Structures are given as C-alpha cells and as structure tokens.
Amino acid sequence: MLFCDFMSFTANHGCIKIFTNNLTKFYFMKYFNIHPFRLIPLLSVCFMFLLVVSCTSEEEAPVGVDPAIELGCDFFLTDQTLIDNPNALVDYVVACNAPVEGKLTISPGVVIQFIKDGGLHFQTSSSIYAVGTADKPIIMTGTDSNPGWWAGLMFRTNDNSNIMEHVTVSNGGGDQFNGHGFSNVQVYSDAALIMKNCTISHSQEIGLKVHSSNAQVSLENNTFTQNVLPLEIAYQIAHKASATNDFSGNDVDRVLLIPNSSAIEKDVIWQNINVPYRSMGNIGIGGKGTLTIEPGAVLEMTPGSGIGSIDGGLKIVGTEALPIIIRGEYPGAGSWKGIYLNSTHVINEIGFAKISDAGENPTVNTGAIGLWYNAKLNIHDTAFTELASCGVYGKLHFGQEENPNYSSSNLTFSNASCKELFER
C-alpha cells in the first residue's frame, strides 16, 4: 500500500505537474513558493514521505489549495489591484469580456484564467500596470487550453504608462473588434502599450496586432511563438519590431506589414529581425521620411505591392556577408511591382542586395528599380534575378543622354528582360 497511490497523490499535490509544460511548472512553483532549482530536493521529500505514510483517499480534497476568485463584468470599472495568492494555483477567473475603465494593477505571480469568449477590453480612460518578474511571471490564459478559447486583450487606452512586463498571454484570439481581432493582444487606433520580456503564444491567429500608424508601442525582448502568425503591424511603425524580439516557432514565421493611406514621415530603420517581413501592400515614403533597411533583413512582397518614394529617402545597403533580400512572396518573374524613386534625397542608395521576382505588369512597372526624371540613386553590388522587367529603368528629359544623379557598379542580372535602360 505504500506505493499504490503514488501517481494520484503527486497529481493532487502538484508533484507530477512539473513534467507537463512550462505553465504547469509555474503553477507548481507558485503553490510551493520555491525556486526551480529546488524542485529535485522537493520531489525527493515527496517520495520519502510516501515511504512512511499510508495512501491518501481518492475522495480527500487537496490540502491548502484555495479556489480562484471569479471576477464579473463590473469589477474593472474602477481602479483595481490583483494580488498573488500563494495557496491558489489560479488566482482569478474572468467570467466575461469585461470593459476596463480604471487603472488595473497586476502583481507578480498572478494567474488569471478567462472563460470561453472572455477577455479584457481597455477603454480610453483605463490603464494597465502588469509587471511580473522572471521568477514570478503574470499568467493570462484560458480555462481551456485551446487557441482562441478566450477573446484576448484589446487596448484603446493611450496612457503612456501602460506596461506589460514578464507576462505570458496564451490561448486567446477568439473574437474580433471593429473587424480586427483573432489575436492574443490588439493595440487599436492611437493606443499605447509597452511590452517587454513577454511571451505571446497559442493565439487562434495573430500573436499581436497593431494596425494603426498612430499607435504608440514599444516591443523589446518578447517571444511570439506557436501562433499562426507572430505580429501584424502598420509598416510606418515597423521599426518598433526590434531585433531583440523572437518571432520564430509559429505556423508562418513572418512579420506582416499592413498598408494604410499614410506614408513614412519619420526617419525609421527596419531592423534585421529573425524572420522575414512580408509587405501586404504598397510602402510609401513621404517628403519628411526616410527608410533604412538593416543588413541581413529579408523583405517579401505580396502580389500588387511595391515600394515608392516621391520626396523621401531610401537606403537599402547590406554587406557582403549580410545582403538585404527583397523578393516576391511567390517565386517567379512578375510576382510584385518593384521599387520606384522620384526623389533626389541624399541617402538614396542600394547596395549588397538581392532583388528578385519583380516586374508585375511590365508595361507599367518597367523596372525592378524605376527612376523618374533625374531621380537620385547610387546602386552597387546588387544581383537581379527572375524579372519580368528591366533591372533598372529610368526616364530622361529631352536632350539628356544620361541621368546625372544615377551611378551604378558591380550589378549582375539573371533571367531579366533587360539590364539597365534609360529612355526619353
């Protein structure tokens, strides 16, 4: 009888759960209030205890485990603080998709579960301060482990103090808001959110959505994994997707760049993140903006998309070891438009790049790189492949023999309809 109920005892008292996944390991540490390195000695204690006691009854309830506190829809209408109860595996259950109108403070170690279609909708008057630690993260998940079980977190508040740090959000994305959603976390319109050292996983579709170019977001050292896609973000603020984040381990490891009616009007740098960017439409650079793409970055272009600059600056300069790759979402000549410049900006330069699959509708998009009259470009050390158009095509004024603002060197072409062509 000493060993007959070992599995039942350990399951009821948390000893077995450390072997299932990271979340249950955290529950175990939360219940016993111990550091991970002390798990092995504690398991030895559990085993020795079984040698000297009789088997526990299957009907006997676990000792010292408090039930979760249920929170209704009106709970978050005023300022609230959620605290960790070391004697509860789950501290709170949110019983609806609740509007948040006050300041919500969440202490380290708090575990929150959401019922089917539950969630938190942060109104314009609200704010969040959810700061855990590496040892005591804040957990937000569903009462069921299926992706999309609960709606997720929606932010409409533009309070610059909004912060989530060391927070795990999983199994959300089950609902939309104004046609947007199916994401664990959504930052809507001009809302603000600082997100650091968080894990966003198991969303029904997207880990994080930030569709507005006016959103004030900061993303550092986060992990987006086991979602369908890790991140959708307006291309004007794609520089917020810093290389400190990990966007790998999803069904589709791409950061989607979402188009809208405005252009880049600041000096921005798209960093060399650990997955490709995928442009979902045209990328525009305005007269007050510049776009610099870091060495090693990969940019995929969907059908119908292109990059255009009327007055702004464009710098696409890699290195021999870290070339910048711009290609079609689908391989093959003519799968996206190309790059168009009507700018004399001083930084206009393309070098150590690989450009492929451009020239969609070549009667209009006559070059993978298209230059208007006297547009400035220094292009060098660039390989063009699989083009339905010329590599570089430019317009000349009447009487001009060449564009005085154009220079090129060390260009290679493979399967292009022509190389460099300038004509009146």
FIGU-172174 format. One record per residue (C-alpha): residue number from 1; x, y, z. Coordinates in nm, 3 decimals. Layout:
{k = NUM	x = X	y = Y	z = Z} $
...
//
This chain:
{k = 1	x = 0.000	y = 0.000	z = 0.000} $
{k = 2	x = 0.295	y = 0.233	z = 0.032} $
{k = 3	x = 0.317	y = 0.290	z = -0.345} $
{k = 4	x = -0.038	y = 0.213	z = -0.457} $
{k = 5	x = -0.149	y = 0.575	z = -0.478} $
{k = 6	x = 0.179	y = 0.747	z = -0.569} $
{k = 7	x = 0.055	y = 0.886	z = -0.901} $
{k = 8	x = -0.274	y = 1.006	z = -0.751} $
{k = 9	x = -0.100	y = 1.174	z = -0.456} $
{k = 10	x = 0.158	y = 1.353	z = -0.666} $
{k = 11	x = -0.100	y = 1.469	z = -0.921} $
{k = 12	x = -0.325	y = 1.607	z = -0.645} $
{k = 13	x = -0.039	y = 1.782	z = -0.467} $
{k = 14	x = 0.141	y = 1.927	z = -0.768} $
{k = 15	x = 0.445	y = 1.691	z = -0.776} $
{k = 16	x = 0.366	y = 1.543	z = -1.118} $
{k = 17	x = 0.268	y = 1.866	z = -1.293} $
{k = 18	x = 0.622	y = 1.990	z = -1.344} $
{k = 19	x = 0.666	y = 1.738	z = -1.621} $
{k = 20	x = 0.381	y = 1.863	z = -1.842} $
{k = 21	x = 0.468	y = 2.212	z = -1.965} $
{k = 22	x = 0.605	y = 2.547	z = -1.859} $
{k = 23	x = 0.270	y = 2.675	z = -1.736} $
{k = 24	x = 0.209	y = 2.385	z = -1.500} $
{k = 25	x = 0.568	y = 2.410	z = -1.382} $
{k = 26	x = 0.492	y = 2.768	z = -1.285} $
{k = 27	x = 0.176	y = 2.657	z = -1.103} $
{k = 28	x = 0.387	y = 2.408	z = -0.910} $
{k = 29	x = 0.642	y = 2.673	z = -0.810} $
{k = 30	x = 0.361	y = 2.914	z = -0.722} $
{k = 31	x = 0.192	y = 2.659	z = -0.495} $
{k = 32	x = 0.507	y = 2.565	z = -0.304} $
{k = 33	x = 0.665	y = 2.913	z = -0.331} $
{k = 34	x = 1.000	y = 2.767	z = -0.441} $
{k = 35	x = 1.272	y = 2.833	z = -0.696} $
{k = 36	x = 1.306	y = 2.588	z = -0.990} $
{k = 37	x = 1.646	y = 2.462	z = -0.865} $
{k = 38	x = 1.477	y = 2.333	z = -0.551} $
{k = 39	x = 1.238	y = 2.105	z = -0.740} $
{k = 40	x = 1.459	y = 1.796	z = -0.727} $
{k = 41	x = 1.509	y = 1.801	z = -0.348} $
{k = 42	x = 1.135	y = 1.859	z = -0.305} $
{k = 43	x = 1.049	y = 1.560	z = -0.522} $
{k = 44	x = 1.279	y = 1.351	z = -0.302} $
{k = 45	x = 1.085	y = 1.472	z = 0.002} $
{k = 46	x = 0.758	y = 1.372	z = -0.167} $
{k = 47	x = 0.896	y = 1.024	z = -0.233} $
{k = 48	x = 1.032	y = 0.977	z = 0.121} $
{k = 49	x = 0.700	y = 1.096	z = 0.262} $
{k = 50	x = 0.524	y = 0.818	z = 0.073} $
{k = 51	x = 0.750	y = 0.562	z = 0.238} $
{k = 52	x = 0.625	y = 0.648	z = 0.585} $
{k = 53	x = 0.258	y = 0.732	z = 0.537} $
{k = 54	x = -0.041	y = 0.534	z = 0.420} $
{k = 55	x = -0.207	y = 0.602	z = 0.088} $
{k = 56	x = -0.437	y = 0.903	z = 0.066} $
{k = 57	x = -0.801	y = 0.857	z = -0.013} $
{k = 58	x = -0.911	y = 0.940	z = -0.367} $
{k = 59	x = -1.203	y = 1.131	z = -0.218} $
{k = 60	x = -0.982	y = 1.351	z = 0.001} $
{k = 61	x = -0.955	y = 1.709	z = -0.132} $
{k = 62	x = -0.606	y = 1.866	z = -0.179} $
{k = 63	x = -0.495	y = 2.047	z = 0.134} $
{k = 64	x = -0.419	y = 2.421	z = 0.127} $
{k = 65	x = -0.533	y = 2.494	z = -0.232} $
{k = 66	x = -0.766	y = 2.794	z = -0.241} $
{k = 67	x = -1.025	y = 2.830	z = -0.518} $
{k = 68	x = -0.994	y = 3.103	z = -0.779} $
{k = 69	x = -1.184	y = 3.428	z = -0.728} $
{k = 70	x = -1.441	y = 3.494	z = -1.002} $
{k = 71	x = -1.444	y = 3.847	z = -1.146} $
{k = 72	x = -1.755	y = 3.979	z = -1.318} $
{k = 73	x = -1.803	y = 4.242	z = -1.587} $
{k = 74	x = -1.842	y = 4.534	z = -1.348} $
{k = 75	x = -1.530	y = 4.458	z = -1.144} $
{k = 76	x = -1.294	y = 4.653	z = -1.370} $
{k = 77	x = -1.499	y = 4.974	z = -1.386} $
{k = 78	x = -1.288	y = 5.125	z = -1.107} $
{k = 79	x = -0.920	y = 5.108	z = -1.009} $
{k = 80	x = -0.830	y = 4.752	z = -0.907} $
{k = 81	x = -0.522	y = 4.560	z = -0.793} $
{k = 82	x = -0.493	y = 4.184	z = -0.842} $
{k = 83	x = -0.261	y = 4.012	z = -0.596} $
{k = 84	x = -0.096	y = 3.672	z = -0.588} $
{k = 85	x = -0.236	y = 3.411	z = -0.352} $
{k = 86	x = 0.041	y = 3.152	z = -0.294} $
{k = 87	x = -0.222	y = 2.897	z = -0.187} $
{k = 88	x = -0.413	y = 2.916	z = -0.516} $
{k = 89	x = -0.300	y = 2.758	z = -0.842} $
{k = 90	x = -0.528	y = 3.004	z = -1.024} $
{k = 91	x = -0.588	y = 3.338	z = -0.857} $
{k = 92	x = -0.875	y = 3.478	z = -1.067} $
{k = 93	x = -1.122	y = 3.371	z = -1.334} $
{k = 94	x = -1.265	y = 3.646	z = -1.556} $
{k = 95	x = -1.623	y = 3.548	z = -1.632} $
{k = 96	x = -1.694	y = 3.771	z = -1.936} $
{k = 97	x = -1.536	y = 4.001	z = -2.193} $
{k = 98	x = -1.504	y = 4.280	z = -1.941} $
{k = 99	x = -1.462	y = 4.653	z = -2.008} $
{k = 100	x = -1.175	y = 4.809	z = -1.811} $
{k = 101	x = -1.231	y = 5.175	z = -1.720} $
{k = 102	x = -0.995	y = 5.223	z = -1.425} $
{k = 103	x = -0.630	y = 5.151	z = -1.359} $
{k = 104	x = -0.561	y = 4.778	z = -1.345} $
{k = 105	x = -0.254	y = 4.676	z = -1.146} $
{k = 106	x = -0.146	y = 4.311	z = -1.155} $
{k = 107	x = 0.115	y = 4.188	z = -0.909} $
{k = 108	x = 0.395	y = 3.941	z = -0.990} $
{k = 109	x = 0.289	y = 3.575	z = -0.987} $
{k = 110	x = -0.082	y = 3.634	z = -1.051} $
{k = 111	x = -0.253	y = 3.369	z = -1.264} $
{k = 112	x = -0.569	y = 3.476	z = -1.448} $
{k = 113	x = -0.790	y = 3.244	z = -1.649} $
{k = 114	x = -1.065	y = 3.353	z = -1.889} $
{k = 115	x = -1.386	y = 3.164	z = -1.963} $
{k = 116	x = -1.496	y = 3.093	z = -2.320} $
{k = 117	x = -1.507	y = 3.428	z = -2.512} $
{k = 118	x = -1.392	y = 3.618	z = -2.203} $
{k = 119	x = -1.136	y = 3.894	z = -2.220} $
{k = 120	x = -1.037	y = 4.244	z = -2.115} $
{k = 121	x = -1.126	y = 4.549	z = -2.323} $
{k = 122	x = -0.928	y = 4.851	z = -2.205} $
{k = 123	x = -1.129	y = 5.168	z = -2.264} $
{k = 124	x = -0.978	y = 5.509	z = -2.340} $
{k = 125	x = -0.995	y = 5.609	z = -1.972} $
{k = 126	x = -0.813	y = 5.299	z = -1.844} $
{k = 127	x = -0.453	y = 5.190	z = -1.794} $
{k = 128	x = -0.260	y = 4.876	z = -1.711} $
{k = 129	x = 0.042	y = 4.808	z = -1.492} $
{k = 130	x = 0.119	y = 4.436	z = -1.521} $
{k = 131	x = 0.481	y = 4.385	z = -1.420} $
{k = 132	x = 0.593	y = 4.040	z = -1.321} $
{k = 133	x = 0.943	y = 3.904	z = -1.279} $
{k = 134	x = 1.142	y = 3.626	z = -1.444} $
{k = 135	x = 1.075	y = 3.403	z = -1.141} $
{k = 136	x = 0.714	y = 3.516	z = -1.092} $
{k = 137	x = 0.561	y = 3.594	z = -1.431} $
{k = 138	x = 0.200	y = 3.703	z = -1.468} $
{k = 139	x = -0.007	y = 3.438	z = -1.649} $
{k = 140	x = -0.314	y = 3.515	z = -1.864} $
{k = 141	x = -0.469	y = 3.211	z = -2.028} $
{k = 142	x = -0.798	y = 3.033	z = -2.089} $
{k = 143	x = -0.990	y = 2.795	z = -1.867} $
{k = 144	x = -0.937	y = 2.562	z = -2.164} $
{k = 145	x = -0.604	y = 2.518	z = -2.342} $
{k = 146	x = -0.741	y = 2.552	z = -2.698} $
{k = 147	x = -0.619	y = 2.851	z = -2.906} $
{k = 148	x = -0.898	y = 3.105	z = -2.942} $
{k = 149	x = -1.075	y = 2.992	z = -2.625} $
{k = 150	x = -1.095	y = 3.349	z = -2.495} $
{k = 151	x = -1.118	y = 3.679	z = -2.679} $
{k = 152	x = -0.784	y = 3.833	z = -2.580} $
{k = 153	x = -0.671	y = 4.177	z = -2.466} $
{k = 154	x = -0.792	y = 4.485	z = -2.655} $
{k = 155	x = -0.625	y = 4.822	z = -2.587} $
{k = 156	x = -0.789	y = 5.153	z = -2.676} $
{k = 157	x = -0.617	y = 5.348	z = -2.399} $
{k = 158	x = -0.338	y = 5.589	z = -2.498} $
{k = 159	x = -0.197	y = 5.620	z = -2.148} $
{k = 160	x = 0.182	y = 5.624	z = -2.197} $
{k = 161	x = 0.228	y = 5.439	z = -1.867} $
{k = 162	x = 0.061	y = 5.122	z = -2.000} $
{k = 163	x = 0.308	y = 4.839	z = -1.949} $
{k = 164	x = 0.318	y = 4.461	z = -1.964} $
{k = 165	x = 0.644	y = 4.304	z = -1.849} $
{k = 166	x = 0.714	y = 3.937	z = -1.782} $
{k = 167	x = 0.357	y = 3.848	z = -1.880} $
{k = 168	x = 0.253	y = 3.528	z = -2.059} $
{k = 169	x = -0.062	y = 3.554	z = -2.275} $
{k = 170	x = -0.185	y = 3.232	z = -2.435} $
{k = 171	x = -0.489	y = 3.065	z = -2.597} $
{k = 172	x = -0.668	y = 3.391	z = -2.685} $
{k = 173	x = -0.770	y = 3.546	z = -3.016} $
{k = 174	x = -1.122	y = 3.411	z = -3.026} $
{k = 175	x = -1.307	y = 3.734	z = -3.110} $
{k = 176	x = -1.287	y = 4.045	z = -3.329} $
{k = 177	x = -1.323	y = 4.417	z = -3.263} $
{k = 178	x = -1.436	y = 4.651	z = -3.545} $
{k = 179	x = -1.337	y = 4.389	z = -3.800} $
{k = 180	x = -0.996	y = 4.336	z = -3.639} $
{k = 181	x = -0.905	y = 4.066	z = -3.396} $
{k = 182	x = -0.834	y = 3.697	z = -3.363} $
{k = 183	x = -0.521	y = 3.797	z = -3.174} $
{k = 184	x = -0.400	y = 3.746	z = -2.819} $
{k = 185	x = -0.327	y = 4.118	z = -2.787} $
{k = 186	x = -0.451	y = 4.404	z = -3.003} $
{k = 187	x = -0.344	y = 4.769	z = -2.984} $
{k = 188	x = -0.615	y = 4.969	z = -3.158} $
{k = 189	x = -0.607	y = 5.315	z = -3.317} $
{k = 190	x = -0.373	y = 5.553	z = -3.127} $
{k = 191	x = -0.350	y = 5.336	z = -2.815} $
{k = 192	x = -0.023	y = 5.294	z = -2.624} $
{k = 193	x = 0.150	y = 4.987	z = -2.482} $
{k = 194	x = 0.498	y = 4.899	z = -2.362} $
{k = 195	x = 0.561	y = 4.525	z = -2.386} $
{k = 196	x = 0.885	y = 4.379	z = -2.251} $
{k = 197	x = 1.001	y = 4.025	z = -2.175} $
{k = 198	x = 0.655	y = 3.885	z = -2.252} $
{k = 199	x = 0.554	y = 3.556	z = -2.415} $
{k = 200	x = 0.262	y = 3.565	z = -2.659} $
{k = 201	x = 0.160	y = 3.218	z = -2.770} $
{k = 202	x = -0.114	y = 2.984	z = -2.894} $
{k = 203	x = -0.333	y = 3.255	z = -3.045} $
{k = 204	x = -0.608	y = 3.148	z = -3.279} $
{k = 205	x = -0.439	y = 3.359	z = -3.546} $
{k = 206	x = -0.209	y = 3.651	z = -3.461} $
{k = 207	x = 0.003	y = 3.698	z = -3.152} $
{k = 208	x = -0.010	y = 4.080	z = -3.156} $
{k = 209	x = -0.193	y = 4.321	z = -3.390} $
{k = 210	x = -0.102	y = 4.688	z = -3.424} $
{k = 211	x = -0.275	y = 4.815	z = -3.737} $
{k = 212	x = -0.269	y = 5.191	z = -3.681} $
{k = 213	x = 0.034	y = 5.402	z = -3.772} $
{k = 214	x = -0.061	y = 5.627	z = -3.477} $
{k = 215	x = -0.025	y = 5.352	z = -3.217} $
{k = 216	x = 0.243	y = 5.414	z = -2.955} $
{k = 217	x = 0.406	y = 5.078	z = -2.895} $
{k = 218	x = 0.740	y = 4.960	z = -2.765} $
{k = 219	x = 0.835	y = 4.594	z = -2.813} $
{k = 220	x = 1.154	y = 4.464	z = -2.651} $
{k = 221	x = 1.276	y = 4.113	z = -2.567} $
{k = 222	x = 0.941	y = 3.944	z = -2.629} $
{k = 223	x = 0.878	y = 3.591	z = -2.758} $
{k = 224	x = 0.600	y = 3.535	z = -3.012} $
{k = 225	x = 0.567	y = 3.163	z = -3.068} $
{k = 226	x = 0.316	y = 2.886	z = -3.150} $
{k = 227	x = 0.072	y = 3.130	z = -3.306} $
{k = 228	x = -0.041	y = 3.117	z = -3.669} $
{k = 229	x = 0.150	y = 3.446	z = -3.723} $
{k = 230	x = 0.353	y = 3.634	z = -3.463} $
{k = 231	x = 0.287	y = 4.001	z = -3.544} $
{k = 232	x = 0.085	y = 4.229	z = -3.773} $
{k = 233	x = 0.197	y = 4.592	z = -3.761} $
{k = 234	x = 0.145	y = 4.908	z = -3.967} $
{k = 235	x = 0.450	y = 4.950	z = -4.191} $
{k = 236	x = 0.504	y = 5.309	z = -4.073} $
{k = 237	x = 0.591	y = 5.177	z = -3.724} $
{k = 238	x = 0.757	y = 4.851	z = -3.826} $
{k = 239	x = 1.078	y = 4.983	z = -3.668} $
{k = 240	x = 0.910	y = 4.907	z = -3.333} $
{k = 241	x = 0.955	y = 4.536	z = -3.411} $
{k = 242	x = 1.309	y = 4.538	z = -3.281} $
{k = 243	x = 1.561	y = 4.259	z = -3.330} $
{k = 244	x = 1.552	y = 4.189	z = -2.954} $
{k = 245	x = 1.222	y = 4.006	z = -3.010} $
{k = 246	x = 1.191	y = 3.641	z = -3.115} $
{k = 247	x = 0.928	y = 3.589	z = -3.386} $
{k = 248	x = 1.007	y = 3.224	z = -3.464} $
{k = 249	x = 0.825	y = 2.898	z = -3.396} $
{k = 250	x = 0.486	y = 2.995	z = -3.545} $
{k = 251	x = 0.290	y = 2.832	z = -3.827} $
{k = 252	x = 0.404	y = 3.117	z = -4.056} $
{k = 253	x = 0.720	y = 3.290	z = -3.937} $
{k = 254	x = 0.659	y = 3.630	z = -4.094} $
{k = 255	x = 0.601	y = 3.980	z = -3.955} $
{k = 256	x = 0.318	y = 4.123	z = -4.166} $
{k = 257	x = 0.347	y = 4.490	z = -4.268} $
{k = 258	x = -0.002	y = 4.637	z = -4.301} $
{k = 259	x = -0.065	y = 4.922	z = -4.550} $
{k = 260	x = -0.289	y = 5.223	z = -4.497} $
{k = 261	x = -0.342	y = 5.565	z = -4.651} $
{k = 262	x = -0.040	y = 5.741	z = -4.498} $
{k = 263	x = 0.333	y = 5.722	z = -4.572} $
{k = 264	x = 0.650	y = 5.702	z = -4.366} $
{k = 265	x = 0.709	y = 6.058	z = -4.245} $
{k = 266	x = 0.993	y = 5.998	z = -3.999} $
{k = 267	x = 1.345	y = 5.857	z = -4.015} $
{k = 268	x = 1.292	y = 5.487	z = -3.949} $
{k = 269	x = 1.512	y = 5.178	z = -3.953} $
{k = 270	x = 1.377	y = 4.832	z = -4.021} $
{k = 271	x = 1.598	y = 4.603	z = -3.819} $
{k = 272	x = 1.732	y = 4.261	z = -3.914} $
{k = 273	x = 1.477	y = 4.058	z = -3.719} $
{k = 274	x = 1.495	y = 3.678	z = -3.708} $
{k = 275	x = 1.213	y = 3.619	z = -3.960} $
{k = 276	x = 1.128	y = 3.789	z = -4.292} $
{k = 277	x = 0.899	y = 4.090	z = -4.316} $
{k = 278	x = 0.606	y = 4.047	z = -4.554} $
{k = 279	x = 0.456	y = 4.359	z = -4.709} $
{k = 280	x = 0.082	y = 4.327	z = -4.760} $
{k = 281	x = 0.059	y = 4.632	z = -4.990} $
{k = 282	x = 0.242	y = 4.938	z = -5.116} $
{k = 283	x = 0.505	y = 5.100	z = -4.894} $
{k = 284	x = 0.523	y = 5.479	z = -4.932} $
{k = 285	x = 0.796	y = 5.717	z = -4.814} $
{k = 286	x = 0.689	y = 6.079	z = -4.772} $
{k = 287	x = 0.885	y = 6.401	z = -4.806} $
{k = 288	x = 0.968	y = 6.412	z = -4.435} $
{k = 289	x = 1.060	y = 6.045	z = -4.408} $
{k = 290	x = 1.346	y = 5.809	z = -4.474} $
{k = 291	x = 1.353	y = 5.431	z = -4.469} $
{k = 292	x = 1.673	y = 5.244	z = -4.392} $
{k = 293	x = 1.680	y = 4.864	z = -4.404} $
{k = 294	x = 1.949	y = 4.694	z = -4.199} $
{k = 295	x = 2.196	y = 4.441	z = -4.343} $
{k = 296	x = 2.061	y = 4.087	z = -4.338} $
{k = 297	x = 1.694	y = 4.182	z = -4.340} $
{k = 298	x = 1.457	y = 3.990	z = -4.569} $
{k = 299	x = 1.151	y = 4.159	z = -4.722} $
{k = 300	x = 0.883	y = 3.963	z = -4.905} $
{k = 301	x = 0.642	y = 4.146	z = -5.135} $
{k = 302	x = 0.289	y = 4.022	z = -5.195} $
{k = 303	x = 0.126	y = 4.049	z = -5.539} $
{k = 304	x = 0.033	y = 4.409	z = -5.619} $
{k = 305	x = 0.279	y = 4.556	z = -5.369} $
{k = 306	x = 0.579	y = 4.782	z = -5.421} $
{k = 307	x = 0.800	y = 5.046	z = -5.259} $
{k = 308	x = 0.765	y = 5.409	z = -5.366} $
{k = 309	x = 0.936	y = 5.735	z = -5.269} $
{k = 310	x = 0.832	y = 6.072	z = -5.412} $
{k = 311	x = 1.040	y = 6.304	z = -5.194} $
{k = 312	x = 1.174	y = 6.080	z = -4.917} $
{k = 313	x = 1.494	y = 5.883	z = -4.878} $
{k = 314	x = 1.558	y = 5.512	z = -4.922} $
{k = 315	x = 1.869	y = 5.325	z = -4.809} $
{k = 316	x = 1.890	y = 4.952	z = -4.875} $
{k = 317	x = 2.254	y = 4.870	z = -4.807} $
{k = 318	x = 2.366	y = 4.534	z = -4.676} $
{k = 319	x = 2.710	y = 4.383	z = -4.657} $
{k = 320	x = 2.881	y = 4.107	z = -4.849} $
{k = 321	x = 2.819	y = 3.873	z = -4.555} $
{k = 322	x = 2.468	y = 4.005	z = -4.481} $
{k = 323	x = 2.298	y = 4.106	z = -4.805} $
{k = 324	x = 1.947	y = 4.252	z = -4.796} $
{k = 325	x = 1.697	y = 4.029	z = -4.977} $
{k = 326	x = 1.384	y = 4.168	z = -5.142} $
{k = 327	x = 1.178	y = 3.903	z = -5.317} $
{k = 328	x = 0.822	y = 3.809	z = -5.404} $
{k = 329	x = 0.602	y = 3.620	z = -5.165} $
{k = 330	x = 0.570	y = 3.375	z = -5.453} $
{k = 331	x = 0.885	y = 3.298	z = -5.653} $
{k = 332	x = 0.883	y = 3.381	z = -6.021} $
{k = 333	x = 0.915	y = 3.678	z = -6.253} $
{k = 334	x = 0.648	y = 3.946	z = -6.210} $
{k = 335	x = 0.505	y = 3.845	z = -5.873} $
{k = 336	x = 0.532	y = 4.203	z = -5.733} $
{k = 337	x = 0.569	y = 4.553	z = -5.878} $
{k = 338	x = 0.912	y = 4.688	z = -5.790} $
{k = 339	x = 1.081	y = 4.992	z = -5.634} $
{k = 340	x = 1.001	y = 5.339	z = -5.766} $
{k = 341	x = 1.201	y = 5.656	z = -5.691} $
{k = 342	x = 1.110	y = 6.015	z = -5.777} $
{k = 343	x = 1.345	y = 6.164	z = -5.522} $
{k = 344	x = 1.681	y = 6.337	z = -5.510} $
{k = 345	x = 1.730	y = 6.260	z = -5.142} $
{k = 346	x = 2.096	y = 6.235	z = -5.047} $
{k = 347	x = 2.068	y = 5.891	z = -4.881} $
{k = 348	x = 1.918	y = 5.710	z = -5.182} $
{k = 349	x = 2.138	y = 5.402	z = -5.215} $
{k = 350	x = 2.104	y = 5.030	z = -5.286} $
{k = 351	x = 2.400	y = 4.802	z = -5.229} $
{k = 352	x = 2.484	y = 4.444	z = -5.141} $
{k = 353	x = 2.125	y = 4.347	z = -5.215} $
{k = 354	x = 1.944	y = 4.062	z = -5.389} $
{k = 355	x = 1.629	y = 4.168	z = -5.574} $
{k = 356	x = 1.409	y = 3.910	z = -5.743} $
{k = 357	x = 1.064	y = 3.834	z = -5.887} $
{k = 358	x = 0.972	y = 4.197	z = -5.972} $
{k = 359	x = 0.806	y = 4.344	z = -6.281} $
{k = 360	x = 0.437	y = 4.274	z = -6.231} $
{k = 361	x = 0.260	y = 4.427	z = -6.534} $
{k = 362	x = 0.591	y = 4.523	z = -6.703} $
{k = 363	x = 0.427	y = 4.775	z = -6.937} $
{k = 364	x = 0.371	y = 4.991	z = -6.627} $
{k = 365	x = 0.637	y = 4.861	z = -6.387} $
{k = 366	x = 0.917	y = 4.873	z = -6.640} $
{k = 367	x = 1.200	y = 4.813	z = -6.394} $
{k = 368	x = 1.262	y = 4.631	z = -6.070} $
{k = 369	x = 1.408	y = 4.974	z = -5.991} $
{k = 370	x = 1.217	y = 5.255	z = -6.164} $
{k = 371	x = 1.360	y = 5.609	z = -6.171} $
{k = 372	x = 1.169	y = 5.924	z = -6.264} $
{k = 373	x = 1.346	y = 6.217	z = -6.432} $
{k = 374	x = 1.675	y = 6.298	z = -6.253} $
{k = 375	x = 1.592	y = 6.078	z = -5.954} $
{k = 376	x = 1.899	y = 6.012	z = -5.745} $
{k = 377	x = 2.035	y = 5.662	z = -5.684} $
{k = 378	x = 2.372	y = 5.504	z = -5.620} $
{k = 379	x = 2.330	y = 5.130	z = -5.680} $
{k = 380	x = 2.613	y = 4.882	z = -5.648} $
{k = 381	x = 2.692	y = 4.519	z = -5.566} $
{k = 382	x = 2.335	y = 4.411	z = -5.636} $
{k = 383	x = 2.205	y = 4.093	z = -5.801} $
{k = 384	x = 1.881	y = 4.096	z = -6.004} $
{k = 385	x = 1.712	y = 3.763	z = -6.079} $
{k = 386	x = 1.381	y = 3.643	z = -6.224} $
{k = 387	x = 1.246	y = 3.974	z = -6.352} $
{k = 388	x = 0.958	y = 4.035	z = -6.593} $
{k = 389	x = 1.102	y = 4.385	z = -6.648} $
{k = 390	x = 1.441	y = 4.554	z = -6.669} $
{k = 391	x = 1.666	y = 4.558	z = -6.368} $
{k = 392	x = 1.688	y = 4.940	z = -6.370} $
{k = 393	x = 1.467	y = 5.160	z = -6.588} $
{k = 394	x = 1.485	y = 5.541	z = -6.593} $
{k = 395	x = 1.329	y = 5.839	z = -6.770} $
{k = 396	x = 1.538	y = 6.109	z = -6.939} $
{k = 397	x = 1.447	y = 6.468	z = -7.023} $
{k = 398	x = 1.458	y = 6.574	z = -7.386} $
{k = 399	x = 1.823	y = 6.627	z = -7.482} $
{k = 400	x = 1.962	y = 6.424	z = -7.192} $
{k = 401	x = 2.194	y = 6.134	z = -7.262} $
{k = 402	x = 2.206	y = 6.014	z = -6.903} $
{k = 403	x = 2.064	y = 6.078	z = -6.558} $
{k = 404	x = 2.327	y = 6.294	z = -6.382} $
{k = 405	x = 2.213	y = 6.169	z = -6.040} $
{k = 406	x = 2.249	y = 5.799	z = -6.117} $
{k = 407	x = 2.553	y = 5.578	z = -6.069} $
{k = 408	x = 2.594	y = 5.201	z = -6.078} $
{k = 409	x = 2.866	y = 4.941	z = -6.036} $
{k = 410	x = 2.900	y = 4.566	z = -5.998} $
{k = 411	x = 2.543	y = 4.474	z = -6.094} $
{k = 412	x = 2.453	y = 4.122	z = -6.207} $
{k = 413	x = 2.141	y = 4.009	z = -6.394} $
{k = 414	x = 1.986	y = 3.666	z = -6.441} $
{k = 415	x = 1.659	y = 3.598	z = -6.625} $
{k = 416	x = 1.576	y = 3.968	z = -6.670} $
{k = 417	x = 1.416	y = 4.116	z = -6.979} $
{k = 418	x = 1.689	y = 4.383	z = -6.984} $
{k = 419	x = 1.961	y = 4.518	z = -6.756} $
{k = 420	x = 1.981	y = 4.900	z = -6.735} $
{k = 421	x = 1.769	y = 5.110	z = -6.969} $
{k = 422	x = 1.719	y = 5.488	z = -6.977} $
{k = 423	x = 1.500	y = 5.648	z = -7.242} $
{k = 424	x = 1.318	y = 5.969	z = -7.322} $
//
